[in-house]
Amino acid sequence: MPYNGYNESRKNSTLKYMKDKMKIINLRIPKEKYAQDVEPYIERSGLKMTTFIKKAIQEKIYRDYGVSISLTDADDTSVDSEDSQNTEV
C-alpha cells in the first residue's frame, strides 16, 4: 500500500501510542547553565539531546546499582553497558 501522507487517523494513532506507551519527563535547567555546562557535552557527543539524557540515566543506574537498562529506541545510537562505564563526559 503506498504512503498516503500523514492524516488525521495516523495522527490519532500516534497520539494514542504516545499516551499509552511513553512517559514524558519535563526538565528545567537555567538557560545559562545549560549553555555553559550541558550543551557543549551534548554537541561533542554527536547525540540528540534526548538520546544523551537517556544514556546518562542508563549510565547512572548502571554505576549505582549494577543494572543494565535500555531506554533507547532502535533509531538511537546506543552504547552497550561495558562501553557506557568508560564514557567520559
C-alpha positions as CSV (number, residue, x, y, z in Angstrom):
1,M,0.0,0.0,0.0
2,P,1.6,3.3,-1.0
3,Y,2.1,6.0,1.6
4,N,-0.8,8.5,1.6
5,G,0.8,11.0,3.9
6,Y,0.1,12.0,7.4
7,N,-3.6,12.2,8.0
8,E,-5.9,12.5,11.0
9,S,-6.1,8.8,11.5
10,R,-2.4,8.4,11.7
11,K,-2.1,11.4,13.9
12,N,-4.7,9.9,16.3
13,S,-2.8,6.6,16.3
14,T,0.5,8.3,17.1
15,L,-1.1,10.3,19.9
16,K,-2.7,7.2,21.4
17,Y,0.6,5.3,21.2
18,M,2.5,8.2,22.9
19,K,-0.1,8.4,25.6
20,D,-0.2,4.6,26.2
21,K,3.5,3.7,25.8
22,M,5.6,6.7,26.5
23,K,6.4,8.8,29.6
24,I,7.1,12.5,29.1
25,I,9.6,14.0,31.5
26,N,10.0,17.7,31.7
27,L,13.4,19.0,32.7
28,R,14.1,22.6,33.6
29,I,17.6,23.9,33.6
30,P,18.6,27.6,33.7
31,K,19.5,28.7,30.2
32,E,22.9,30.0,31.1
33,K,23.8,26.7,33.0
34,Y,22.5,24.7,30.0
35,A,24.6,26.7,27.6
36,Q,27.8,26.6,29.7
37,D,27.6,23.2,31.4
38,V,25.5,20.9,29.4
39,E,25.2,21.8,25.7
40,P,28.9,21.6,24.9
41,Y,29.0,18.0,26.0
42,I,25.8,17.1,24.1
43,E,27.2,18.6,21.0
44,R,30.6,16.9,21.4
45,S,28.9,13.6,21.8
46,G,27.1,13.9,18.5
47,L,23.9,12.6,20.0
48,K,20.5,14.1,20.0
49,M,19.7,15.7,23.4
50,T,17.0,13.1,24.2
51,T,19.4,10.3,23.5
52,F,22.1,11.9,25.5
53,I,19.8,12.2,28.5
54,K,18.6,8.7,28.2
55,K,22.1,7.4,28.1
56,A,23.1,9.5,31.1
57,I,20.2,7.9,33.1
58,Q,21.2,4.4,31.9
59,E,24.8,5.0,33.0
60,K,23.8,6.4,36.4
61,I,21.6,3.4,37.1
62,Y,24.4,1.0,36.0
63,R,27.1,2.8,38.1
64,D,24.9,3.0,41.2
65,Y,23.0,-0.3,41.0
66,G,24.9,-2.5,38.6
67,V,21.8,-3.0,36.5
68,S,21.8,-2.5,32.7
69,I,18.7,-1.0,31.3
70,S,17.8,0.2,27.8
71,L,15.9,3.5,27.4
72,T,17.0,4.0,23.8
73,D,15.0,3.2,20.7
74,A,16.3,1.2,17.8
75,D,17.0,4.5,16.0
76,D,19.2,5.9,18.8
77,T,22.9,5.3,18.7
78,S,23.4,3.2,21.8
79,V,26.4,2.0,23.8
80,D,26.5,-1.3,25.4
81,S,26.9,-1.4,29.2
82,E,30.7,-2.1,29.1
83,D,31.3,1.0,26.9
84,S,28.9,3.1,28.9
85,Q,31.1,2.6,32.0
86,N,34.0,4.1,30.2
87,T,32.3,7.1,28.7
88,E,33.9,10.4,29.8
89,V,31.7,13.4,29.8
